[in-house]
Amino acid sequence: MLSNVLTILFMVCSTTINAANISATATKKNVYTENQQAISVTANEPVFILKLKSNPTTGYTWILRNYDARLLTLVTHHYQAGKPRLIGSGGFEWWTFRANAALFAEQKPATIYIIYARAWEKNNGVKTADFIVTPH
């Protein structure tokens, strides 16, 4: 029992550390927002990040609707509260993806469909974003 708890704790800490390291090393070149939906990747720099404004205190979060897992891999997803951390204030959701070898082999764009919505509501959300990932 204790070993299971320790294993889970280690996995959570590792994921948090990896997400923090990716966010800390992100450059403006590979970070995209809902206003920058055309993404260019190369085989030398296949990792890119979506940094999306979010405020989960309202119940709204970004929900990944669809993407081609043959062409892209979701590496991490986490929320970072804004500063100063005030009740009701928002932050950012960080979605890190890696372009797979198949994207470069096929030389065709891949699309990431994502919406900003409340998970329990059956509407199309208040915002949508379709990111087009093009290999170069």
N, CA, C and O atoms as a MOPAC input file, in Angstrom:
PM7 MOZYME 1SCF
protein

 N      0.82300 1    -1.19500 1     0.00000 1
 C      0.00000 1     0.00000 1     0.00000 1
 C      0.86300 1     1.25300 1     0.00000 1
 O      0.64000 1     2.16600 1    -0.79500 1
 N      1.85100 1     1.29800 1     0.89300 1
 C      2.72900 1     2.45900 1     0.96800 1
 C      3.51800 1     2.62000 1    -0.32100 1
 O      3.74600 1     3.74000 1    -0.77800 1
 N      3.93600 1     1.50200 1    -0.90800 1
 C      4.69900 1     1.60600 1    -2.15700 1
 C      3.84000 1     2.15500 1    -3.28600 1
 O      4.34200 1     2.87800 1    -4.14600 1
 N      2.53500 1     1.81800 1    -3.29700 1
 C      1.63100 1     2.36900 1    -4.31300 1
 C      1.47200 1     3.87500 1    -4.15000 1
 O      1.47500 1     4.61700 1    -5.13200 1
 N      1.33500 1     4.31600 1    -2.91800 1
 C      1.19900 1     5.74800 1    -2.64400 1
 C      2.47000 1     6.48000 1    -3.05800 1
 O      2.40000 1     7.54500 1    -3.67100 1
 N      3.61800 1     5.92400 1    -2.73100 1
 C      4.89000 1     6.54900 1    -3.10700 1
 C      5.06900 1     6.59100 1    -4.61700 1
 O      5.57400 1     7.57600 1    -5.15600 1
 N      4.65800 1     5.53000 1    -5.30200 1
 C      4.75000 1     5.50400 1    -6.76200 1
 C      3.88900 1     6.59000 1    -7.37900 1
 O      4.33700 1     7.29500 1    -8.28300 1
 N      2.65900 1     6.73600 1    -6.90300 1
 C      1.75700 1     7.77400 1    -7.41900 1
 C      2.32000 1     9.16600 1    -7.13100 1
 O      2.29500 1    10.03900 1    -7.99800 1
 N      2.82000 1     9.36900 1    -5.93000 1
 C      3.41100 1    10.65300 1    -5.56300 1
 C      4.59300 1    10.98300 1    -6.47100 1
 O      4.73800 1    12.12300 1    -6.91300 1
 N      5.43400 1     9.99600 1    -6.74800 1
 C      6.58200 1    10.20400 1    -7.63500 1
 C      6.11900 1    10.58700 1    -9.03900 1
 O      6.68600 1    11.49000 1    -9.65400 1
 N      5.08600 1     9.90000 1    -9.55000 1
 C      4.59700 1    10.20400 1   -10.90200 1
 C      4.04200 1    11.61200 1   -10.97900 1
 O      4.29700 1    12.32200 1   -11.95200 1
 N      3.28400 1    12.03300 1    -9.96800 1
 C      2.71100 1    13.38600 1    -9.96200 1
 C      3.82600 1    14.42600 1    -9.91400 1
 O      3.79100 1    15.41000 1   -10.65300 1
 N      4.81100 1    14.21100 1    -9.04800 1
 C      5.93100 1    15.15900 1    -8.93200 1
 C      6.72700 1    15.21700 1   -10.22100 1
 O      7.12200 1    16.30100 1   -10.64900 1
 N      6.97200 1    14.07800 1   -10.85200 1
 C      7.73400 1    14.04000 1   -12.10500 1
 C      7.01500 1    14.79200 1   -13.20200 1
 O      7.63300 1    15.54900 1   -13.95000 1
 N      5.68800 1    14.58300 1   -13.30600 1
 C      4.91000 1    15.27900 1   -14.32700 1
 C      4.93600 1    16.77600 1   -14.08600 1
 O      5.09200 1    17.54800 1   -15.03200 1
 N      4.78500 1    17.20300 1   -12.84000 1
 C      4.81900 1    18.63500 1   -12.51000 1
 C      6.17700 1    19.23400 1   -12.82200 1
 O      6.25900 1    20.33300 1   -13.37200 1
 N      7.24300 1    18.52600 1   -12.47900 1
 C      8.59600 1    19.02100 1   -12.76300 1
 C      8.83200 1    19.11200 1   -14.25500 1
 O      9.38000 1    20.10600 1   -14.73000 1
 N      8.42600 1    18.08600 1   -15.01800 1
 C      8.59600 1    18.12500 1   -16.47000 1
 C      7.81400 1    19.27300 1   -17.08300 1
 O      8.32900 1    19.97200 1   -17.95600 1
 N      6.58200 1    19.47900 1   -16.64400 1
 C      5.76900 1    20.57700 1   -17.16900 1
 C      6.41000 1    21.91300 1   -16.85100 1
 O      6.44700 1    22.79900 1   -17.70500 1
 N      6.91700 1    22.07300 1   -15.63400 1
 C      7.56800 1    23.33000 1   -15.25100 1
 C      8.82900 1    23.55100 1   -16.06400 1
 O      9.10000 1    24.67500 1   -16.48600 1
 N      9.60500 1    22.50200 1   -16.29000 1
 C     10.82900 1    22.63400 1   -17.08600 1
 C     10.52100 1    23.02200 1   -18.52400 1
 O     11.20800 1    23.86500 1   -19.10000 1
 N      9.48500 1    22.40800 1   -19.11100 1
 C      9.11800 1    22.74300 1   -20.47900 1
 C      8.65100 1    24.18800 1   -20.55700 1
 O      9.03900 1    24.91200 1   -21.47400 1
 N      7.81500 1    24.62400 1   -19.59900 1
 C      7.32400 1    26.00200 1   -19.60100 1
 C      8.47100 1    26.98400 1   -19.40100 1
 O      8.50400 1    28.03200 1   -20.04700 1
 N      9.40400 1    26.66500 1   -18.52300 1
 C     10.51100 1    27.56600 1   -18.22700 1
 C     11.45700 1    27.70400 1   -19.41300 1
 O     12.04900 1    28.76400 1   -19.61000 1
 N     11.60600 1    26.64100 1   -20.20500 1
 C     12.53900 1    26.69300 1   -21.32800 1
 C     11.86600 1    27.11600 1   -22.63000 1
 O     12.53200 1    27.24600 1   -23.65700 1
 N     10.55600 1    27.33200 1   -22.59500 1
 C      9.84800 1    27.72200 1   -23.80900 1
 C     10.31400 1    29.09200 1   -24.27800 1
 O     10.49800 1    30.01600 1   -23.48600 1
 N     10.49400 1    29.19200 1   -25.55700 1
 C     10.85200 1    30.47800 1   -26.13800 1
 C      9.62700 1    31.03200 1   -26.84300 1
 O      8.67900 1    30.29900 1   -27.12600 1
 N      9.64800 1    32.31000 1   -27.12100 1
 C      8.52000 1    32.90600 1   -27.83100 1
 C      8.33500 1    32.26000 1   -29.19600 1
 O      7.23700 1    32.26500 1   -29.75200 1
 N      9.40700 1    31.71100 1   -29.72500 1
 C      9.35800 1    31.10900 1   -31.05400 1
 C      8.44600 1    29.88600 1   -31.10000 1
 O      7.80600 1    29.64800 1   -32.12500 1
 N      8.36600 1    29.11000 1   -30.03200 1
 C      7.56500 1    27.88800 1   -30.07800 1
 C      6.34800 1    27.92000 1   -29.16100 1
 O      5.76900 1    26.87100 1   -28.87700 1
 N      5.94500 1    29.10900 1   -28.68900 1
 C      4.75500 1    29.25800 1   -27.85200 1
 C      3.70300 1    30.01000 1   -28.66300 1
 O      3.96700 1    31.07600 1   -29.21900 1
 N      2.50600 1    29.42900 1   -28.71500 1
 C      1.43100 1    29.99400 1   -29.52000 1
 C      0.21200 1    30.25000 1   -28.64000 1
 O     -0.01600 1    29.53600 1   -27.66400 1
 N     -0.57000 1    31.27200 1   -28.99000 1
 C     -1.78600 1    31.61900 1   -28.26000 1
 C     -2.97800 1    31.44200 1   -29.18900 1
 O     -2.82000 1    31.09000 1   -30.35800 1
 N     -4.17800 1    31.69000 1   -28.65400 1
 C     -5.36200 1    31.56900 1   -29.51100 1
 C     -5.36300 1    32.60200 1   -30.63600 1
 O     -6.14100 1    32.48200 1   -31.58200 1
 N     -4.50000 1    33.61400 1   -30.54500 1
 C     -4.36400 1    34.61000 1   -31.61400 1
 C     -3.29700 1    34.22600 1   -32.63700 1
 O     -3.14100 1    34.91400 1   -33.64600 1
 N     -2.56800 1    33.15000 1   -32.39800 1
 C     -1.49900 1    32.68500 1   -33.28500 1
 C     -1.74400 1    31.21700 1   -33.60200 1
 O     -1.12400 1    30.33900 1   -33.00100 1
 N     -2.63500 1    30.94700 1   -34.53400 1
 C     -3.06700 1    29.57400 1   -34.75100 1
 C     -2.31600 1    28.85000 1   -35.85900 1
 O     -2.56200 1    27.66600 1   -36.08900 1
 N     -1.41800 1    29.52300 1   -36.54100 1
 C     -0.59600 1    28.87600 1   -37.56600 1
 C      0.74000 1    28.49800 1   -36.92900 1
 O      1.53500 1    29.36500 1   -36.56800 1
 N      0.97200 1    27.20200 1   -36.79700 1
 C      2.15600 1    26.69200 1   -36.10800 1
 C      3.08800 1    26.04300 1   -37.12300 1
 O      2.66300 1    25.23400 1   -37.94800 1
 N      4.35200 1    26.40600 1   -37.04900 1
 C      5.36300 1    25.83500 1   -37.93500 1
 C      6.35200 1    25.03800 1   -37.09100 1
 O      6.88200 1    25.54300 1   -36.10100 1
 N      6.59600 1    23.79200 1   -37.48600 1
 C      7.54200 1    22.94500 1   -36.76000 1
 C      8.57200 1    22.37300 1   -37.73200 1
 O      8.31900 1    22.22900 1   -38.92800 1
 N      9.72300 1    22.05700 1   -37.18800 1
 C     10.76900 1    21.40300 1   -37.97400 1
 C     11.17000 1    20.12100 1   -37.24100 1
 O     10.86100 1    19.94100 1   -36.06300 1
 N     11.85300 1    19.24800 1   -37.95100 1
 C     12.32600 1    18.01100 1   -37.33700 1
 C     13.32000 1    18.30700 1   -36.21300 1
 O     13.41100 1    17.54600 1   -35.25000 1
 N     14.06900 1    19.41600 1   -36.33400 1
 C     15.01900 1    19.80400 1   -35.28900 1
 C     14.34500 1    20.42400 1   -34.07800 1
 O     14.87700 1    20.34700 1   -32.97000 1
 N     13.18200 1    21.04000 1   -34.26900 1
 C     12.40700 1    21.64800 1   -33.18300 1
 C     10.94800 1    21.21000 1   -33.29700 1
 O     10.08400 1    21.99100 1   -33.69700 1
 N     10.68000 1    19.94000 1   -32.93700 1
 C      9.31600 1    19.41600 1   -33.10600 1
 C      8.35100 1    19.75900 1   -31.97000 1
 O      7.15100 1    19.51200 1   -32.09300 1
 N      8.85000 1    20.32000 1   -30.87000 1
 C      8.00100 1    20.61000 1   -29.70800 1
 C      7.46300 1    22.03600 1   -29.79500 1
 O      8.19600 1    22.97200 1   -30.11500 1
 N      6.18500 1    22.18300 1   -29.50900 1
 C      5.56900 1    23.50600 1   -29.46100 1
 C      4.56500 1    23.52800 1   -28.32500 1
 O      4.11200 1    22.48400 1   -27.85500 1
 N      4.22200 1    24.74200 1   -27.88800 1
 C      3.36000 1    24.91900 1   -26.72000 1
 C      2.20100 1    25.85200 1   -27.06400 1
 O      2.38500 1    26.87100 1   -27.72900 1
 N      1.01700 1    25.49000 1   -26.60700 1
 C     -0.14000 1    26.36700 1   -26.68400 1
 C     -0.32200 1    26.97400 1   -25.29400 1
 O     -0.52700 1    26.25200 1   -24.31900 1
 N     -0.24800 1    28.28300 1   -25.20800 1
 C     -0.43000 1    29.01400 1   -23.95200 1
 C     -1.74800 1    29.76800 1   -24.06900 1
 O     -1.83700 1    30.77800 1   -24.76700 1
 N     -2.77000 1    29.26600 1   -23.37900 1
 C     -4.11300 1    29.78100 1   -23.55700 1
 C     -4.65200 1    30.37700 1   -22.25900 1
 O     -4.58400 1    29.75100 1   -21.20200 1
 N     -5.19000 1    31.60000 1   -22.35300 1
 C     -5.78300 1    32.24700 1   -21.17700 1
 C     -6.92300 1    31.38700 1   -20.66200 1
 O     -7.73400 1    30.87300 1   -21.43200 1
 N     -6.97100 1    31.23900 1   -19.33200 1
 C     -7.97400 1    30.36900 1   -18.74300 1
 C     -8.33000 1    30.86100 1   -17.34000 1
 O     -7.51400 1    31.48100 1   -16.65900 1
 N     -9.55200 1    30.57300 1   -16.93000 1
 C     -9.98300 1    30.90700 1   -15.57700 1
 C    -10.88700 1    29.79300 1   -15.05900 1
 O    -12.11000 1    29.90500 1   -15.13100 1
 N    -10.29500 1    28.71800 1   -14.53700 1
 C    -11.10500 1    27.58600 1   -14.09200 1
 C    -12.01800 1    27.89800 1   -12.90600 1
 O    -12.90900 1    27.10500 1   -12.60200 1
 N    -11.82000 1    29.03500 1   -12.22700 1
 C    -12.71600 1    29.38000 1   -11.11400 1
 C    -14.13000 1    29.65800 1   -11.62200 1
 O    -15.08200 1    29.61800 1   -10.84300 1
 N    -14.27900 1    29.93800 1   -12.91700 1
 C    -15.59600 1    30.15300 1   -13.51800 1
 C    -16.17900 1    28.85600 1   -14.06800 1
 O    -17.31700 1    28.82700 1   -14.53600 1
 N    -15.38800 1    27.78300 1   -14.00800 1
 C    -15.82800 1    26.49900 1   -14.56000 1
 C    -15.36400 1    26.28700 1   -15.98400 1
 O    -15.49100 1    25.18400 1   -16.51700 1
 N    -14.82800 1    27.32500 1   -16.61300 1
 C    -14.37500 1    27.20700 1   -17.99300 1
 C    -12.92400 1    26.75400 1   -18.05700 1
 O    -12.06300 1    27.27400 1   -17.34800 1
 N    -12.67100 1    25.78400 1   -18.91300 1
 C    -11.30800 1    25.33100 1   -19.19900 1
 C    -11.23300 1    24.98800 1   -20.68500 1
 O    -12.25300 1    24.82800 1   -21.35600 1
 N    -10.02100 1    24.88000 1   -21.17200 1
 C     -9.81500 1    24.46000 1   -22.55600 1
 C     -9.94600 1    22.94900 1   -22.60900 1
 O     -9.34200 1    22.23600 1   -21.80800 1
 N    -10.73500 1    22.46800 1   -23.55200 1
 C    -10.98900 1    21.03700 1   -23.71800 1
 C    -10.48800 1    20.62600 1   -25.09500 1
 O    -10.92100 1    21.17100 1   -26.11000 1
 N     -9.59400 1    19.68200 1   -25.12200 1
 C     -9.03500 1    19.17400 1   -26.37500 1
 C    -10.08000 1    18.28400 1   -27.02500 1
 O    -10.43000 1    17.23200 1   -26.48800 1
 N    -10.57800 1    18.70700 1   -28.18200 1
 C    -11.63400 1    17.96600 1   -28.86100 1
 C    -11.09300 1    16.90900 1   -29.80900 1
 O    -11.60800 1    15.79200 1   -29.86200 1
 N    -10.04900 1    17.26300 1   -30.56000 1
 C     -9.57200 1    16.31600 1   -31.55700 1
 C     -8.20700 1    16.73100 1   -32.08800 1
 O     -7.90300 1    17.91800 1   -32.20700 1
 N     -7.39800 1    15.73900 1   -32.40300 1
 C     -6.14000 1    15.91600 1   -33.12000 1
 C     -5.70200 1    14.54200 1   -33.60400 1
 O     -6.15200 1    13.52800 1   -33.07000 1
 N     -4.84300 1    14.49300 1   -34.59500 1
 C     -4.37700 1    13.22500 1   -35.15700 1
 C     -3.18400 1    12.72800 1   -34.34800 1
 O     -2.08400 1    13.27000 1   -34.46000 1
 N     -3.40000 1    11.69900 1   -33.53400 1
 C     -2.34900 1    11.16500 1   -32.66000 1
 C     -1.23100 1    10.47600 1   -33.44100 1
 O     -0.16500 1    10.21600 1   -32.88500 1
 N     -1.45500 1    10.18200 1   -34.70500 1
 C     -0.35500 1     9.65200 1   -35.53400 1
 C      0.66300 1    10.74800 1   -35.83900 1
 O      1.86000 1    10.48900 1   -35.95800 1
 N      0.16100 1    11.97500 1   -35.96300 1
 C      1.01200 1    13.08700 1   -36.38400 1
 C      1.53000 1    13.91200 1   -35.20400 1
 O      2.60800 1    14.50100 1   -35.28600 1
 N      0.76900 1    13.95700 1   -34.11400 1
 C      1.13500 1    14.77100 1   -32.95200 1
 C      0.98500 1    13.96300 1   -31.67200 1
 O      0.14100 1    13.07200 1   -31.58200 1
 N      1.81700 1    14.28500 1   -30.68000 1
 C      1.71800 1    13.67000 1   -29.36500 1
 C      1.52000 1    14.75900 1   -28.33000 1
 O      2.27500 1    15.73000 1   -28.29300 1
 N      0.49700 1    14.60200 1   -27.48000 1
 C      0.31100 1    15.50900 1   -26.35600 1
 C      1.30500 1    15.09300 1   -25.27900 1
 O      1.24100 1    13.97300 1   -24.77100 1
 N      2.22300 1    15.99200 1   -24.93000 1
 C      3.27600 1    15.69500 1   -23.96100 1
 C      2.81900 1    16.02400 1   -22.54800 1
 O      2.88900 1    15.17300 1   -21.66100 1
 N      2.34900 1    17.25500 1   -22.32900 1
 C      1.86800 1    17.67100 1   -21.01200 1
 C      0.74100 1    18.68400 1   -21.16500 1
 O      0.56500 1    19.30500 1   -22.21400 1
 N     -0.00700 1    18.82500 1   -20.09200 1
 C     -1.03500 1    19.84600 1   -19.99400 1
 C     -1.11900 1    20.24000 1   -18.52700 1
 O     -1.27600 1    19.38200 1   -17.65800 1
 N     -1.01400 1    21.54000 1   -18.24800 1
 C     -1.16000 1    21.99800 1   -16.87300 1
 C     -1.65700 1    23.43500 1   -16.83700 1
 O     -1.59700 1    24.16000 1   -17.83000 1
 N     -2.14800 1    23.82500 1   -15.67400 1
 C     -2.64800 1    25.17200 1   -15.44700 1
 C     -1.64600 1    25.93400 1   -14.59000 1
 O     -1.08300 1    25.38400 1   -13.64400 1
 N     -1.42700 1    27.19600 1   -14.92500 1
 C     -0.55100 1    28.06900 1   -14.14600 1
 C     -1.35400 1    29.30500 1   -13.76000 1
 O     -1.79000 1    30.07000 1   -14.62000 1
 N     -1.54300 1    29.48800 1   -12.46800 1
 C     -2.29300 1    30.64900 1   -11.97700 1
 C     -1.52500 1    31.92800 1   -12.27300 1
 O     -0.29500 1    31.94700 1   -12.26700 1
 N     -2.27000 1    32.99700 1   -12.53300 1
 C     -1.65000 1    34.29000 1   -12.77900 1
 C     -1.09300 1    34.88700 1   -11.49700 1
 O     -1.33400 1    34.38400 1   -10.40000 1
 N     -0.35000 1    35.96200 1   -11.65900 1
 C      0.21800 1    36.65800 1   -10.49700 1
 C     -0.31600 1    38.07600 1   -10.50500 1
 O     -0.36000 1    38.68700 1   -11.57300 1
 N     -0.71500 1    38.62200 1    -9.40000 1
 C     -0.78000 1    37.96200 1    -8.09700 1
 C     -1.93500 1    36.96600 1    -8.07900 1
 O     -2.89900 1    37.10700 1    -8.83200 1
 N     -1.83200 1    35.97800 1    -7.23000 1
 C     -2.85800 1    34.93300 1    -7.13500 1
 C     -4.01600 1    35.43800 1    -6.28300 1
 O     -3.99400 1    35.34800 1    -5.05500 1
 N     -5.01100 1    35.96300 1    -6.95400 1
 C     -6.19400 1    36.48700 1    -6.28300 1
 C     -7.38500 1    35.58600 1    -6.56600 1
 O     -7.44900 1    34.94700 1    -7.61700 1
 N     -8.32100 1    35.53200 1    -5.63700 1
 C     -9.51900 1    34.73200 1    -5.83300 1
 C    -10.26200 1    35.24400 1    -7.06100 1
 O    -10.53400 1    36.43800 1    -7.18500 1
 N    -10.58400 1    34.33300 1    -7.95900 1
 C    -11.32800 1    34.68200 1    -9.16400 1
 C    -10.47900 1    35.14300 1   -10.33800 1
 O    -10.99700 1    35.34300 1   -11.43600 1
 N     -9.17900 1    35.31300 1   -10.11700 1
 C     -8.34700 1    35.73900 1   -11.23800 1
 C     -7.90600 1    34.52500 1   -12.04300 1
 O     -7.82600 1    33.41400 1   -11.51900 1
 N     -7.63200 1    34.74200 1   -13.27500 1
 C     -7.27500 1    33.65500 1   -14.17600 1
 C     -5.78300 1    33.44700 1   -14.29600 1
 O     -4.98300 1    34.03500 1   -13.56800 1
 N     -5.44000 1    32.60700 1   -15.22300 1
 C     -4.04700 1    32.28900 1   -15.50700 1
 C     -3.95000 1    31.73700 1   -16.91200 1
 O     -4.60600 1    32.22700 1   -17.83100 1
 N     -3.12700 1    30.71300 1   -17.07300 1
 C     -2.91200 1    30.13000 1   -18.39200 1
 C     -2.91300 1    28.61400 1   -18.31200 1
 O     -2.45500 1    28.02500 1   -17.33200 1
 N     -3.43900 1    27.99300 1   -19.36500 1
 C     -3.27500 1    26.56100 1   -19.55100 1
 C     -2.14800 1    26.38700 1   -20.56000 1
 O     -2.11300 1    27.05500 1   -21.59300 1
 N     -1.23400 1    25.48600 1   -20.24700 1
 C     -0.09800 1    25.18500 1   -21.10900 1
 C     -0.29500 1    23.79500 1   -21.68900 1
 O     -0.37700 1    22.81600 1   -20.94700 1
 N     -0.37000 1    23.70300 1   -22.99800 1
 C     -0.51100 1    22.42700 1   -23.70900 1
 C      0.76900 1    22.22900 1   -24.52000 1
 O      1.04800 1    23.00600 1   -25.43300 1
 N      1.54100 1    21.20800 1   -24.20000 1
 C      2.78100 1    20.93800 1   -24.91600 1
 C      2.58500 1    19.73700 1   -25.82600 1
 O      2.15500 1    18.67100 1   -25.38800 1
 N      2.91100 1    19.92900 1   -27.11100 1
 C      2.80200 1    18.87600 1   -28.11800 1
 C      4.16000 1    18.62200 1   -28.75600 1
 O      5.04300 1    19.47900 1   -28.74300 1
 N      4.30500 1    17.43400 1   -29.31100 1
 C      5.49100 1    17.08900 1   -30.10600 1
 C      5.00900 1    16.56900 1   -31.45100 1
 O      4.13400 1    15.70600 1   -31.51900 1
 N      5.59000 1    17.10400 1   -32.52100 1
 C      5.29000 1    16.61300 1   -33.86200 1
 C      6.00300 1    15.27600 1   -34.06100 1
 O      7.20500 1    15.16400 1   -33.82000 1
 N      5.26200 1    14.27700 1   -34.49700 1
 C      5.82300 1    12.95200 1   -34.72600 1
 C      6.48000 1    12.86100 1   -36.09900 1
 O      6.24900 1    13.71000 1   -36.96000 1
 N      7.28500 1    11.84900 1   -36.29700 1
 C      7.97300 1    11.64000 1   -37.57900 1
 C      6.98400 1    11.53900 1   -38.73500 1
 O      7.29500 1    11.95000 1   -39.85300 1
 N      5.79900 1    10.99700 1   -38.47600 1
 C      4.79100 1    10.84700 1   -39.52800 1
 C      4.36800 1    12.19100 1   -40.10800 1
 O      4.05200 1    12.27600 1   -41.29500 1
 N      4.35500 1    13.24400 1   -39.29100 1
 C      3.98700 1    14.57200 1   -39.78600 1
 C      4.96400 1    15.02700 1   -40.85800 1
 O      4.56500 1    15.58300 1   -41.88000 1
 N      6.25000 1    14.78600 1   -40.61600 1
 C      7.27900 1    15.19700 1   -41.58000 1
 C      7.30700 1    14.27000 1   -42.78900 1
 O      7.59200 1    14.71000 1   -43.90300 1
 N      7.01400 1    12.99600 1   -42.57800 1
 C      6.99200 1    12.03600 1   -43.68500 1
 C      5.83300 1    12.32800 1   -44.63300 1
 O      5.99600 1    12.26900 1   -45.85200 1
 N      4.66400 1    12.64300 1   -44.07700 1
 C      3.48000 1    12.91000 1   -44.90800 1
 C      3.48000 1    14.31000 1   -45.51000 1
 O      2.84200 1    14.54600 1   -46.53500 1
 N      4.19800 1    15.24300 1   -44.87200 1
 C      4.27700 1    16.62800 1   -45.34900 1
 C      2.90300 1    17.24800 1   -45.59100 1
 O      2.67000 1    17.91900 1   -46.59600 1
 N      1.99500 1    17.00100 1   -44.63300 1
 C      0.69400 1    17.65800 1   -44.70000 1
 C      0.37400 1    18.20800 1   -43.32200 1
 O      0.83900 1    17.66300 1   -42.32100 1
 N     -0.40600 1    19.27300 1   -43.25000 1
 C     -0.71600 1    19.88200 1   -41.95600 1
 C     -1.57500 1    18.98600 1   -41.06800 1
 O     -2.32900 1    18.14000 1   -41.55000 1
 N     -1.44200 1    19.19200 1   -39.77300 1
 C     -2.29600 1    18.53600 1   -38.78200 1
 C     -3.06900 1    19.63700 1   -38.06400 1
 O     -2.58100 1    20.75800 1   -37.92400 1
 N     -4.27000 1    19.31100 1   -37.61200 1
 C     -5.11200 1    20.30200 1   -36.93100 1
 C     -5.40300 1    19.85600 1   -35.51100 1
 O     -5.68000 1    18.68600 1   -35.24900 1
 N     -5.33200 1    20.82800 1   -34.59100 1
 C     -5.70600 1    20.60900 1   -33.19700 1
 C     -6.98400 1    21.41400 1   -32.97000 1
 O     -6.99600 1    22.63300 1   -33.14000 1
 N     -8.05400 1    20.72800 1   -32.58600 1
 C     -9.33200 1    21.37500 1   -32.30700 1
 C     -9.49900 1    21.45500 1   -30.79300 1
 O     -9.44400 1    20.43800 1   -30.10100 1
 N     -9.70300 1    22.66800 1   -30.28400 1
 C     -9.80100 1    22.86900 1   -28.84700 1
 C    -10.87600 1    23.92600 1   -28.57300 1
 O    -11.00300 1    24.89300 1   -29.32400 1
 N    -11.64700 1    23.74100 1   -27.49800 1
 C    -12.69200 1    24.71000 1   -27.16400 1
 C    -12.56000 1    25.13800 1   -25.70600 1
 O    -12.02700 1    24.40300 1   -24.87400 1
 N    -13.04700 1    26.32000 1   -25.41700 1
 C    -13.08200 1    26.86400 1   -24.05800 1
 C    -14.52100 1    26.73800 1   -23.58900 1
 O    -15.39900 1    27.45600 1   -24.06900 1
 N    -14.76900 1    25.82600 1   -22.64900 1
 C    -16.14500 1    25.53300 1   -22.25500 1
 C    -16.18400 1    24.97500 1   -20.84500 1
 O    -15.15500 1    24.67800 1   -20.24000 1
 N    -17.39300 1    24.84400 1   -20.34600 1
 C    -17.62500 1    24.11600 1   -19.10200 1
 C    -17.91200 1    22.67000 1   -19.49200 1
 O    -18.79300 1    22.40300 1   -20.30900 1
 N    -17.17200 1    21.74800 1   -18.91000 1
 C    -17.25000 1    20.34800 1   -19.30300 1
 C    -18.66200 1    19.77200 1   -19.16300 1
 O    -19.04000 1    18.88300 1   -19.92700 1
 N    -19.43800 1    20.26000 1   -18.21000 1
 C    -20.75300 1    19.69400 1   -17.96300 1
 C    -21.84400 1    20.29200 1   -18.84500 1
 O    -22.95800 1    19.76900 1   -18.87600 1
 N    -21.55000 1    21.37500 1   -19.56100 1
 C    -22.55400 1    21.98100 1   -20.43200 1
 C    -22.47100 1    21.38000 1   -21.82800 1
 O    -21.38600 1    21.04500 1   -22.30400 1
 N    -23.61600 1    21.24600 1   -22.47800 1
 C    -23.66300 1    20.60700 1   -23.78700 1
 C    -23.72500 1    21.62900 1   -24.92200 1
 O    -24.48100 1    21.46400 1   -25.88000 1
 N    -22.92800 1    22.67400 1   -24.80100 1
 C    -22.88100 1    23.66100 1   -25.87900 1
 C    -21.52300 1    23.59000 1   -26.56200 1
 O    -20.70800 1    22.72600 1   -26.23800 1
 N    -21.28200 1    24.47000 1   -27.47900 1
 C    -20.02200 1    24.48100 1   -28.21500 1
 C    -18.95300 1    25.33500 1   -27.55900 1
 O    -17.90500 1    25.58100 1   -28.15700 1
 N    -19.20000 1    25.78900 1   -26.34300 1
 C    -18.22700 1    26.60900 1   -25.64400 1
 C    -18.34100 1    28.06500 1   -26.01900 1
 O    -19.10500 1    28.44200 1   -26.90800 1
 N    -17.55900 1    28.88800 1   -25.31800 1
 C    -17.58800 1    30.32300 1   -25.58000 1
 C    -16.51500 1    30.73700 1   -26.57700 1
 O    -16.61200 1    31.79300 1   -27.20200 1
 N    -15.48700 1    29.89700 1   -26.72300 1
 C    -14.41900 1    30.16900 1   -27.68600 1
 C    -13.96700 1    28.84700 1   -28.28400 1
 O    -14.03200 1    27.80100 1   -27.63800 1
 N    -13.51400 1    28.91100 1   -29.51200 1
 C    -12.89600 1    27.75000 1   -30.13300 1
 C    -11.56700 1    28.18600 1   -30.73800 1
 O    -11.36600 1    29.36000 1   -31.04700 1
 N    -10.67900 1    27.23700 1   -30.90000 1
 C     -9.40100 1    27.51500 1   -31.56400 1
 C     -9.01700 1    26.27700 1   -32.36200 1
 O     -9.03300 1    25.15800 1   -31.84800 1
 N     -8.67700 1    26.49200 1   -33.61100 1
 C     -8.20700 1    25.42300 1   -34.48400 1
 C     -6.77400 1    25.76000 1   -34.87200 1
 O     -6.53200 1    26.66400 1   -35.67100 1
 N     -5.83800 1    25.03100 1   -34.30400 1
 C     -4.42500 1    25.26000 1   -34.58400 1
 C     -3.98700 1    24.38000 1   -35.74100 1
 O     -4.21600 1    23.17100 1   -35.72200 1
 N     -3.36500 1    24.96800 1   -36.73800 1
 C     -2.86900 1    24.24400 1   -37.90200 1
 C     -1.35400 1    24.09500 1   -37.77200 1
 O     -0.62300 1    25.08500 1   -37.76500 1
 N     -0.89000 1    22.84500 1   -37.66800 1
 C      0.53900 1    22.55400 1   -37.49300 1
 C      1.08800 1    22.12000 1   -38.83900 1
 O      0.65600 1    21.11900 1   -39.41000 1
 N      2.05700 1    22.89900 1   -39.34400 1
 C      2.63000 1    22.63700 1   -40.66100 1
 C      4.10200 1    22.26600 1   -40.52300 1
 O      4.87000 1    22.98200 1   -39.88000 1
 N      4.49800 1    21.13100 1   -41.13600 1
 C      5.91900 1    20.73500 1   -41.08800 1
 C      6.74300 1    21.53600 1   -42.09100 1
 O      6.27200 1    21.84500 1   -43.18600 1
 N      7.94600 1    21.86200 1   -41.71900 1
 C      8.87900 1    22.56400 1   -42.62700 1
 C     10.23200 1    21.90800 1   -42.58400 1
 O     11.15300 1    22.34600 1   -43.27300 1

